[in-house]
Amino acid sequence: MSAAEYDAELDASGLFCPEPVMMLHNRINDVEPGKVLRVTATDPSTTRDIPRFCQFLGHELLSHTEQDDRFVYLIRRGS
């Protein structure tokens, strides 16, 4: 995944629920509406929590992939 596919990044590796989503909540506010944030996490609960976060707050989950022991999300910030 190249940096051209996203505008900002958050590495929540090694953190456990609820920290990744709390960090995501703060970091997404630094991203302009319509821009893409790449989130990397190791906590499997993010596979449930991040899609719900996006749905609840109106952000678009563009992709979710697993790479080795990491979960990678691309999120387009809503307005």
Backbone as CSV, one residue per row, in Angstrom:
resi,resn,N_x,N_y,N_z,CA_x,CA_y,CA_z,C_x,C_y,C_z
1,MET,0.848,-1.172,0.000,0.000,0.000,0.000,0.891,1.232,0.000
2,SER,0.707,2.060,-0.977,1.574,3.224,-1.086,0.980,4.429,-0.370
3,ALA,1.845,5.358,-0.003,1.405,6.563,0.688,0.494,7.412,-0.186
4,ALA,0.514,7.191,-1.498,-0.356,7.941,-2.391,-1.829,7.590,-2.174
5,GLU,-2.095,6.450,-1.540,-3.462,6.003,-1.311,-4.093,6.630,-0.069
6,TYR,-3.305,7.298,0.753,-3.847,7.908,1.966,-3.122,9.216,2.266
7,ASP,-3.777,10.029,3.085,-3.268,11.367,3.374,-2.649,11.491,4.765
8,ALA,-3.026,10.612,5.667,-2.520,10.642,7.043,-2.498,9.214,7.568
9,GLU,-1.802,9.039,8.675,-1.616,7.684,9.197,-1.721,7.674,10.716
10,LEU,-2.230,6.548,11.240,-2.285,6.315,12.679,-1.810,4.896,12.927
11,ASP,-0.797,4.736,13.766,-0.305,3.414,14.135,-0.741,3.131,15.568
12,ALA,-1.707,2.233,15.715,-2.222,1.857,17.025,-1.748,0.450,17.392
13,SER,-0.656,0.009,16.807,-0.110,-1.320,17.071,0.276,-1.459,18.532
14,GLY,-0.034,-2.617,19.101,0.320,-2.895,20.480,-0.675,-2.378,21.502
15,LEU,-1.685,-1.639,21.052,-2.689,-1.096,21.966,-3.922,-1.981,21.959
16,PHE,-4.648,-1.964,23.068,-5.831,-2.794,23.206,-7.061,-1.942,23.471
17,CYS,-8.211,-2.508,23.152,-9.496,-1.845,23.322,-9.581,-1.221,24.712
18,PRO,-9.973,0.024,24.794,-10.563,0.900,23.782,-9.566,1.882,23.164
19,GLU,-8.276,1.725,23.449,-7.283,2.716,23.013,-7.232,2.961,21.503
20,PRO,-7.252,1.923,20.635,-7.172,2.214,19.200,-8.304,3.124,18.711
21,VAL,-9.517,2.878,19.174,-10.650,3.688,18.727,-10.588,5.084,19.340
22,MET,-10.109,5.190,20.559,-9.954,6.510,21.175,-8.928,7.330,20.399
23,MET,-7.825,6.695,20.017,-6.809,7.392,19.226,-7.352,7.755,17.842
24,LEU,-8.125,6.847,17.247,-8.741,7.107,15.951,-9.673,8.313,16.044
25,HIS,-10.452,8.376,17.088,-11.385,9.492,17.273,-10.637,10.827,17.298
26,ASN,-9.503,10.870,17.976,-8.707,12.097,18.028,-8.014,12.386,16.703
27,ARG,-7.458,11.364,16.084,-6.667,11.551,14.861,-7.533,11.933,13.669
28,ILE,-8.737,11.376,13.566,-9.593,11.670,12.408,-9.959,13.151,12.375
29,ASN,-9.964,13.800,13.531,-10.273,15.230,13.583,-9.169,16.075,12.957
30,ASP,-7.967,15.534,12.842,-6.849,16.244,12.215,-6.853,16.112,10.694
31,VAL,-7.710,15.232,10.189,-7.781,14.951,8.754,-8.929,15.769,8.159
32,GLU,-8.682,16.411,7.031,-9.726,17.202,6.383,-10.815,16.289,5.825
33,PRO,-12.071,16.743,5.820,-13.149,15.952,5.220,-12.802,15.543,3.789
34,GLY,-13.068,14.284,3.472,-12.777,13.744,2.146,-11.391,13.137,2.012
35,LYS,-10.518,13.397,2.966,-9.166,12.831,2.939,-9.178,11.446,3.594
36,VAL,-8.125,10.678,3.340,-8.068,9.287,3.776,-7.021,9.101,4.877
37,LEU,-7.440,8.397,5.927,-6.575,8.053,7.055,-6.302,6.555,7.010
38,ARG,-5.037,6.192,7.119,-4.647,4.773,7.197,-4.400,4.441,8.661
39,VAL,-5.075,3.402,9.151,-4.932,2.968,10.545,-4.359,1.569,10.551
40,THR,-3.323,1.368,11.361,-2.730,0.051,11.559,-2.929,-0.328,13.023
41,ALA,-3.419,-1.546,13.266,-3.673,-2.004,14.630,-3.349,-3.488,14.733
42,THR,-3.142,-3.942,15.963,-2.898,-5.364,16.200,-4.013,-6.012,17.023
43,ASP,-4.884,-5.217,17.591,-5.971,-5.734,18.422,-7.112,-6.249,17.536
44,PRO,-7.441,-7.543,17.610,-8.514,-8.090,16.773,-9.877,-7.429,17.009
45,SER,-10.084,-6.823,18.157,-11.377,-6.173,18.403,-11.603,-4.977,17.474
46,THR,-10.535,-4.470,16.850,-10.708,-3.363,15.914,-11.513,-3.790,14.688
47,THR,-11.541,-5.092,14.379,-12.320,-5.557,13.230,-13.808,-5.340,13.459
48,ARG,-14.212,-5.233,14.700,-15.591,-4.925,15.054,-15.753,-3.434,15.337
49,ASP,-14.806,-2.879,16.098,-14.951,-1.510,16.597,-14.775,-0.434,15.536
50,ILE,-13.821,-0.588,14.640,-13.561,0.465,13.651,-14.693,0.571,12.624
51,PRO,-15.231,-0.537,12.088,-16.399,-0.384,11.203,-17.592,0.285,11.898
52,ARG,-17.824,-0.049,13.156,-18.922,0.582,13.904,-18.654,2.067,14.120
53,PHE,-17.407,2.403,14.438,-17.010,3.798,14.609,-17.328,4.579,13.329
54,CYS,-16.925,4.026,12.195,-17.143,4.704,10.913,-18.637,4.875,10.628
55,GLN,-19.388,3.821,10.834,-20.823,3.869,10.570,-21.516,4.882,11.475
56,PHE,-21.180,4.880,12.738,-21.821,5.748,13.713,-21.500,7.218,13.470
57,LEU,-20.254,7.516,13.048,-19.833,8.903,12.903,-19.813,9.405,11.455
58,GLY,-20.246,8.564,10.513,-20.390,9.017,9.137,-19.113,9.056,8.321
59,HIS,-18.142,8.226,8.684,-16.918,8.103,7.897,-17.045,6.871,7.010
60,GLU,-16.310,6.853,5.900,-16.398,5.734,4.968,-15.206,4.793,5.139
61,LEU,-15.492,3.553,5.475,-14.448,2.537,5.579,-14.183,2.031,4.160
62,LEU,-13.074,2.464,3.587,-12.741,2.118,2.208,-12.230,0.698,2.077
63,SER,-11.417,0.272,3.039,-10.889,-1.096,2.993,-10.425,-1.532,4.367
64,HIS,-10.411,-2.839,4.526,-9.890,-3.489,5.738,-9.136,-4.712,5.267
65,THR,-7.842,-4.754,5.554,-7.033,-5.904,5.174,-6.241,-6.388,6.380
66,GLU,-5.838,-7.652,6.314,-4.964,-8.216,7.337,-3.621,-8.500,6.680
67,GLN,-2.560,-7.986,7.300,-1.200,-8.211,6.811,-0.398,-8.770,7.971
68,ASP,-0.042,-10.043,7.875,0.642,-10.753,8.960,-0.234,-10.672,10.208
69,ASP,0.242,-10.056,11.269,-0.548,-9.960,12.505,-1.121,-8.561,12.692
70,ARG,-1.256,-7.822,11.606,-1.745,-6.441,11.672,-3.031,-6.279,10.852
71,PHE,-3.884,-5.406,11.353,-5.115,-5.039,10.656,-4.919,-3.631,10.113
72,VAL,-5.191,-3.447,8.834,-4.971,-2.157,8.193,-6.308,-1.660,7.630
73,TYR,-6.645,-0.433,7.962,-7.905,0.183,7.549,-7.616,1.465,6.777
74,LEU,-8.376,1.708,5.728,-8.365,2.991,5.045,-9.734,3.617,5.267
75,ILE,-9.742,4.811,5.855,-10.979,5.477,6.242,-11.010,6.855,5.604
76,ARG,-12.095,7.131,4.861,-12.292,8.470,4.310,-13.136,9.260,5.303
77,ARG,-12.596,10.391,5.723,-13.314,11.204,6.702,-14.578,11.789,6.074
78,GLY,-15.652,11.694,6.825,-16.910,12.300,6.398,-16.897,13.789,6.705
79,SER,-17.983,14.436,6.339,-18.054,15.895,6.560,-18.435,16.255,7.974
